[in-house]
Amino acid sequence: MAEKSAHSDTFAAENLPRPETLPDLIFTRPELNYPGRLNCAVELVDRAVAEGDGARPAILAPGLCWSYAELQQQANRIAQVLVEDLAIVPGNRVLLRAANTPMLAACWLGVVKAGAIAVATMPLLRGREMSWVIDKAEIALALCDEKLGQELAAAQALSPRLARIIHFGGNTELEQIMAGKSGQFWAVDTAAEDTCIIAFTSGTTGGPKGVMHCHRDVMAACDCFPPACVKATKDDIFCGSPPLAFTFGLGGLLLFPLRARAATLLLEQASPDNLLAGIAEHKASVLFTAPTGFRAMLDKLGGYDISSLRRCISAGETLPKATFEAWRAATGLAIIDGIGSTELLHIFISSADEEIRPGATGKVVPGYEARVIGEDGQELPAGEVGRLAVRGPTGCRYLRGEKQANYVEKGWNVTGDAYHMDRDGYFWFEARDDDMIISAGYNISGPEVEASLLEHEMVAECACVASPDAARGNIVKAFVVLRGGEKGNAALIEELQNFVKGNIAPYKYPRAIEFVDQLPKTGTGKVQRFRLRELEVAR
C-alpha cells in the first residue's frame, strides 16, 4: 500500500499523468527496494554526518571548502528560512537560479529537506523562458543568485504568480536571515514517492517539458549507474561543466559525489581553461562533461597537470569515436560514454573499463532494461535500427501529463533515439529520431556524417541536418566550425566532402557545407539541430 504523502500542497499529486500512461517501474536489485518513508537529502547528507563522515570535505569551490557537517548546517538554515520566514509547506515549488555554486547546492538540499519541490533553472535562461517554467509549475517563491537577478525580475513581470524573490550570493537577504538560524532542522518525513524535483527538459526539439521525480528516483539514480561505471570512493573529487539545473549535472556534480561521501568541485564558469585549472589545483579525479567539452579541452591540455583524473564521463549527446580516440591518445583515459534523459533522471546505458567498445554507447546499466523496437512496438532482431525503449526504477512523469503518450508506450520509455543493438548486447547510436535524413530514398544518419567530419583536422564542431532540395527531397547539409577561427572557402568545402566520401558511403556526404562561427546550443551544451533545420526550411 502506498505511503501517505507528506505534501500539504497537493499540486504534484494532482498534476501527475493519468495512471494508465505511467511507465512500468521495475526494481530488479535488492538495494533499490527503498523504505516507504524517504527524504533523499537526509540520505545524502544527514546520514553521512550521523555515521562519522561529517568532517570529510563535501563541497569545494575557489577559496572555499565545506565539510559534510558544514553543508548540513547550511542546508538546515535554508530549510529553517523557508519554513519559519517564508511559510513554505511540503509540496510547494521553489525556483532555484544560480550558476554552479556551493549556495545553489545548499539551497537544493534545503528545499528538499523542507519537503518542498526544487525547480532549478539554467543560468542562461531569459525572462520569457523562465516565465513559462513559473506558470507551468505554479511557483510563488524563488531563491536566486543576485548576479542573475535581472532576468528573473523580467520573468516575474511576465508571471506575477512569482510573489517573492530572495537573493543570495554574499551578504544578501538569504544569508542575512540564515545568520539568525540555529542550523537545527528535522527534515520533513516525506514518502519515497513524494515529488522532490521538477526538472525541465533542455528543449533540443522544441519547448521544455517539466518532468516530476520523487525521492526514490533520486536514490535509484545514485545506486544504478555510479556503482556500475563511476565506481567512486570517498577520496574522489568530482568536477565538470554541466549545470546543476540539468539532471546530468545534478547527478554528476552533486548527488553522486554525496552518495559516495566524496567531494565535488563547483565552478561558476566551467570554461575549458577554468575546468582544466580546477582539475590541476584541486586534484580532481572524476570529470563529467559533454562531448563538445572534451573536444574543447583537447587543444589546451598541455598547459595543465590533469594526472589526478581517473574517470571521464560523457553524456548529453552521442560521443563521436574520433573524440574518444583523440582524448585517449592525449590523456591515456578512455571516456565512459552514456545515454540518459531528463525523463529517466540519469544514465541508463553505459560501459566502463574493459567493457568499453569505442563508438558504442554501451550496455544496459544494471537495474534497467532496454530494447530496440519497430514502429509497431515489437522488439527488433540484433542489428536492425529502431527506436530505443527503456524501463527501470525511474521513468517519465511529465508535469500535467503533457505529451506523456509521446514518450511512454506500453509501459516503456521511448526516448526518441534511433539505435541498433548488436549480438553482444551493445547499443549503437544511429540518430535522434528527427536527425535521420531521408535523401533520394536513402536514410542517412546525421550524427554518422558529423562523426566523419570531426575526424578532419580542421573541424572543431559540426552539425548535419536535412536541407530541402527539389531533386532529392532533402540533402545533407553540414554547418561547420573550424579550428582556431579559420575561415572556410570553396576549396575546403570540396576537401571536406571528399574526406567524408573516403570514410563512409559516398551517398552520405554533405552536399552543402556552410562555415559558421558557432552552433546554436542549449544551456547544457547540446546542439539545437532543430534550429538549423528551421533555418534551412525558411531559406
C-alpha positions, 0 to 999 in steps of 0.5 A: 500500500502506498505511503501517505504523502507528506505534501500539504500542497497537493499540486504534484499529486494532482498534476501527475499523468493519468495512471494508465500512461505511467511507465512500468517501474521495475526494481530488479536489485535488492538495494533499490527496494527503498523504505516507504518513508524517504527524504533523499537529502537526509540520505545524502547528507544527514546520514553521512554526518550521523555515521562519522563522515561529517568532517570529510570535505563535501563541497569545494569551490575557489577559496572555499571548502565545506565539510559534510557537517558544514553543508548540513548546517547550511542546508538546515538554515535554508530549510529553517528560512523557508519554513519559519520566514517564508511559510513554505509547506511540503509540496510547494515549488521553489525556483532555484537560479544560480550558476554552479555554486556551493549556495545553489547546492545548499539551497537544493538540499534545503528545499528538499529537506523542507519537503518542498519541490526544487525547480532549478533553472539554467543560468542562461535562461531569459525572462520569457523562458523562465516565465513559462517554467513559473506558470507551468509549475505554479511557483510563488517563491524563488531563491536566486543568485543576485548576479542573475537577478535581472532576468528573473525580475523580467520573468516575474513581470511576465508571471506575477504568480512569482510573489517573492524573490530572495537573493543570495550570493554574499551578504544578501537577504538569504544569508542575512536571515540564515545568520539568525538560524540555529542550523537545527532542522528535522527534515520533513518525513516525506514518502519515497514517492513524494515529488522532490524535483521538477526538472525541465527538459533542455528543449533540443526539439522544441519547448521544455517539458517539466518532468516530476521525480520523487525521492526514490528516483533520486536514490535509484539514480545514485545506486544504478549507474555510479556503482556500475561505471563511476565506481567512486570512493570517498577520496574522489573529487568530482568536477565538470561543466554541466549545470546543476539545473540539468539532471546530468549535472545534478547527478554528476556534480552533486548527488553522486559525489554525496552518495559516495561521501566524496567531494565535488568541485563547483565552478561558476564558469566551467570554461575549458581553461577554468575546468582544466585549472580546477582539475590541476589545483584541486586534484580532481579525479572524476570529470563529467562533461559533454562531448563538445567539452572534451573536444574543447579541452583537447587543444589546451591540455598541455598547459595543465597537470590533469594526472589526478583524473581517473574517470571521464564521463560523457553524456548529453549527446552521442560521443563521436569515436574520433573524440574518444580516440583523440582524448585517449591518445592525449590523456591515456583515459578512455571516456565512459560514454552514456545515454540518459534523459531528463525523463529517466533522471540519469544514465541508463546505458553505459560501459566502463573499463574493459567493457568499453567498445569505442563508438558504442554507447554501451550496455544496459546499466544494471537495474534497467532494461532496454530494447530496440523496437519497430514502429509497431512496438515489437522488439527488433532482431540484433542489428536492425535500427529502431527506436530505443525503449527503456524501463527501470526504477525511474521513468517519465512523469511529465508535469500535467501529463503533457505529451506523456503518450509521446514518450511512454508506450506500453509501459516503456520509455521511448526516448526518441533515439534511433539505435541498433543493438548488436549480438553482444548486447551493445547499443549503437547510436544511429540518430535522434529520431528527427536527425535521420535524413531521408535523401533520394530514398536513402536514410542517412544518419546525421550524427554518422556524417558529423562523426566523419567530419570531426575526424578532419583536422580542421573541424572543431564542431559540426552539425548535419541536418536535412536541407530541402532540395527539389531533386532529392527531397532533402540533402545533407547539409553540414554547418561547420566550425573550424579550428582556431577561427579559420575561415572556410572557402570553396576549396575546403568545402570540396576537401571536406566532402571528399574526406567524408566520401573516403570514410563512409558511403559516398551517398552520405556526404554533405552536399552543402557545407556552410562555415559558421562561427558557432552552433546554436546550443542549449544551456547544457551544451547540446546542439539545437539541430532543430534550429538549423533545420528551421533555418534551412526550411525558411531559406 
